[in-house]
């Protein structure tokens, strides 16, 4: 079986192409993808060629870890049925072609996906394109949840992750956080919290600052804005080495924490928050494109400052 997929053959060398799929096993589902999201974090690093090397990395690859669609085949041990709507966090289901292996890093940008039923999450079909946002929402939830973790009173960056962090904080009943954003065009869309330019904020007693910007040169600034014993949470992805001046951090008794990717329970909890209406995903998708427009869609997602989230629409693609 073959499928159309986004293939990244090298830095800024991206196009729609055909790849062969592995045969599904008894515990697998075959999903016809309706929508997939483009990540301005990890996918941008692969696209630009700036992703730090790690085991298994290489081109060509099928990017993406945000897909929503319908189960069209379900193995007897998968736990799903044909017709179920699911979120798929990527899949490594592609056979090698004449040029060699096609890596599934992370493998969601494909019209058809084969993956273990244990990896997918059943979702309400009414989510539509917003179903592809669950991974990012779960990442935000993962950064906030857990024992002895303070909710943010300052969030840096009003992109999709920053907005989700702020919305989850408000949904938790905590005081509304302040959000820093240097791009004035991104000050719109706040839901129950304030977005300001960093220079307009005089406060220097924040207890928990969550950085969703991924900027590697902000640590000294953020440490200067926390109260004694305050925490800086690194919720972005950083390609450059991070450093900070020790004396100010020492005097503040600063704490640093790194928030990694979501876990299964984060995805389940996030889905429940969305289904209950406690967490809104409205206003986060600003751009969409047909799958056959993938080359220009990825360019827009990574270079247009007005693009918060780009969604590829695979429906009806031949």
NORJOHU-V158399 format. One record per helix or strand. SS is the DSSP state (a for helix, b for strand). FROM is the first residue (numbers start at 1). LEN is the number of residues. If there is no record, write none. Layout:
ss: [SS & SS]
from: [FROM & FROM]
len: [LEN & LEN]
//
This chain:
ss: [b & b & b & a & b & b & b & b & b & b & b & b & b & a & b & a & b & a & b & a & b & a & b & a & b & a & b & a & b & a & b]
from: [2 & 13 & 28 & 42 & 61 & 67 & 85 & 94 & 97 & 100 & 103 & 110 & 112 & 117 & 121 & 125 & 154 & 160 & 178 & 184 & 194 & 198 & 206 & 219 & 226 & 246 & 255 & 264 & 287 & 291 & 310]
len: [9 & 9 & 11 & 7 & 1 & 8 & 4 & 1 & 1 & 1 & 1 & 1 & 5 & 3 & 2 & 20 & 3 & 12 & 3 & 4 & 3 & 3 & 6 & 5 & 9 & 7 & 4 & 13 & 4 & 13 & 4]
//
